[in-house]
Amino acid sequence: MPERDQTAMNFNLYLEDEIGKRLNRLAEQTGRSRNALIREAIADWLERAEHKGWPAAVEQFRGVADAPAFEQYRAHLKPTDDDPLA
């Protein structure tokens, strides 16, 4: 729920029967309300949709320290026969 100094919006949402049943099952299994699950799902979706780029884990990856550089294997690659750009 929003904190006391925040305002909240109310929406009516229509779901297909199967989605509603799945939502009900998950709410029962987790002990959380359907509204809480929907709020969390929307917040997660918005975070992914608004972030245009790679996930932070990918952006922060700097390689494996003891792995050989890919470039050293380029000479061993064989061109494909069906590559129109080769």
Buried (B, 14 or more C-beta within 10 A) or exposed (E): EEEEEEEEEEEEEEEEEEEEEEBEEEBEEEEEEBEEBBBEEEEEEEEEEEEEEEEEEEEEEEEEEEEEEEEEEEEEEEEEEEEEEE
